[in-house]
Amino acid sequence: MSGQAESAIQGQGRVGKVFGYAAMVAVLAVIAVPLFWIVVTSFKAHDHIYVRPAEYLPIPFTPENYSDVTTRIPFFAYFRNSVIITFFTAGIKIVLGVLSAYALSLLRFPGRGILFVVILAALMVPNQITIISNFALVAQLGWKNTFQGIIIPLAGVAFGTFLMRNQFLSLPHEIIEAARMDGAGPFKLLWRVVMPLSWPTLVAFSLITIVNEWNEYLWPFLMSDDERTAPLQVGLTMLQNNDGVTNWGPVMAGTVLTILPVLILFLVLQRQMIKGLTSGAVKS
């Protein structure tokens, strides 16, 4: 009986592995197929994009789409704007997220629990709900088509506060108390003790924030009128609107160029990101 039970358990394990691998393949296909089609289309000549049956390889190979996207729109101006918006918005979010998480996890003050509940509630509110009120306020301040009008309304820190707070709470209490007994004040405790122990989670938080801000579209689209402040995503929309559905080659080329910076950043930091998400984010 024990041998039969062991065989049954092993059989169930093999079935579970098969379903697990099948699920991974399905998810990979859902993600990879659109990306593959974007890259292939970016190297296709105009006449080969709409042919039936579809051509899965770019024959003839047409790299001119990449030069077209930099001449049809002020691509590098849009790229500069994306870098500025992402750098400042992500920087503000990271700094405020770390400081607020530190206060909510390791400092003692009245109303700390209520404040954290309010921050959690903010996570449940979609950004789209606040767009109308934010737009009216920014317009009254005269910030439309300015970088501060784009950056400041996006600088919320609810997710970062939640993630970093859980990481700080997971740190060994003995280390924190030993640092306090050695005379470490709040800021010294944060920069010399807490942050070095939380580096993987900070990398994960930073990478997620940078990717989200780089890909932000709706709010910059509402706030930007031209290439003075519009990011790459808005610029690609303008390219598509200018030439319609007949210009998908340069549009896909621009999409590839837009994806590359965050893709390279993710590949460089993916190990730290995965380690951070699986260590600090799941502990309380």
C-alpha positions, 0 to 999 in steps of 0.5 A: 500500500505504501508503494502504491501511495508513493507512486500516486503522489509521484504521479500527482507531482508529475501532473502538477509539473505538466500543468505548471509548465503549460501555464508558463508557456501560455503566459509567455506566449501571451506576452511574447507574441505581441512583442515579437509582432511589434519588432517584426513590424518595425522592420517591414516595408509599408507594402508588407505590413497588411498582406494576407496571409501575414508575413512573420519575417521582415522580408525585405528587411527595412530599418528605414522605419527607425530613421523615419520615426526620428524625422517625422516627429521630434523624437529626441525632444520627446525622449528628453521629456520622458527622461526628465519626467521619469527622473523627477517623478520617480525620485520624489516617489522613492524619497517620500516612500522611504521616509514615510515607510520609515516613519510608519514602521520604526517611529512612534507617534499618535495616529500612526495606525490610522494614517497607514489605513488611509494610505492603504485606502489610497491604493484602492482608488484608481488614478483615473478617478482624480484626473478631473479634479487634478486637471482643474487644479493644475489649470487654475495654477497655470501649470498646463503644459509644464513639467511641474504640472505633470510631475507633482500630481503623479508623485503619490507614494501609497504603493512605495510606502506599503512595500517599504514599510513591510520591509522595514518591519521584517528587519531583526528587531535586535539590530534596530535596538542595538543601533539605538543603544549605540546612539543612532538618531532617526536619520543615522538609523535610517541611512546607516542601518535600515537602508543597507539591510533593505537594498533589494526591496529598495531596488525593486521599488525603484525599478517598478516606479521608474517603469510605471513613470516611463510608461505613464500616458493619460496624465501627460497626454492631458497636460502636454500640448506639444514637444516642449513637455510631452513624453515619448508615449504622447509623441508616438500618439501624435505620429499615429494621428498624423499619418493614420493606420498607413504608418504602422512601420515607424510607429512600431519602430518608435515603440521598440525604441521606447521599450528599450531603456526600461527593458535594459534597466530591468535586465540589469536589475532583475535579480535584485528586483525578484529578491526584493519582492520575495523578501520584504514585500511578503513579510509583515 
